[in-house]
């Protein structure tokens, strides 16, 4: 009787990274859910809270350099473990906010640092160490976690905040999300397959070339990579495309409220954008393992441009906003898993 083949441990790592990628970024996206309730309770303007959202994005952009360095030096497991601890503290501090400087410090700085250690950089870097042939699919699954987390939890946080208050919900999130991330990092995540006697894709080193595209993995030093135009072109594309995407994540709920939706129900607009992006992110990674990655990125962003131009001029009802959100989720999700 043939011996049953065990599931490659790399897929368990992918599941663990999926959980981290689902819960960690909520520390940044939570303001979309809490926005209406904070403005109502504390009477702060949209520009005041919008500044906090801008600050957390800029601080995140700075902190990912630190978290990337930590991932290289300490390993992703320790980096994510520390990120989970910061998530725990950040959510707790957010629940106590009473002045703008506290919002800017707790949400704009501390939670940005927590997200940098539990979001794209450490989880994608880890996935690329476990997979080469199926790197697109693995990273596609992992980046889809963000869409799953936002589509499930942001409407839930909005609904629960309307019943129990946003401060109580923030405290619950601290315990539920922070502790879960730390447990998953400690018990499941491993930095490399070699650390437990395995190899990428569960194959021997001689077989770690991507036969479908004729690509052989090359180890790059940071200084060497920074001299290539490809790195900086990817940097520019990812950075520029992230501006409207993050703007929508931050303001789509309020956009729905402006068009007549209730605050409790407005979170569904984010769900409408994030749910289809789950399929497109996984599908984009799968396509990237089989076809030209650059072409997929270019085509998807061309569609994004057309959809955003329509959104700029043509959104006047909640029905159109739902359609816009669905189309944006599909087109913007395709290339995200291909950058790594």
Buried (B, 14 or more C-beta within 10 A) or exposed (E): EEEEEEEBBBBBBBBBBBBBBBBBBBBBBBBBBBBBBBBEEBEBEEEBBBBBBBBBBEBBEEBBEBBBEBBEEBBBBBBBBBBBBBBBBBBBBBBEBEEBEBBBBBBBBBBBBBBBBBBBBBBBBBBBBBBBBBBBBBBBBBBBBBBBBBBBBBBBBBBBBBEEBBBEBBBBBBEBBBBBBBBBBEEBBBBBBEEEEBBBBBBEEEEBBBEEBEEEBEEEEEEEEEEEEEBEEBEEBBEEBBEBBBBBBBBBBBBBBEBEBEBBBBBBBBBBBBBBBBBBBBBBBBBBBEEEBBEBBEBBBEBBEEBBEBBEEEBEEBEBBBBBBBBBBBBBBBBBBBBB
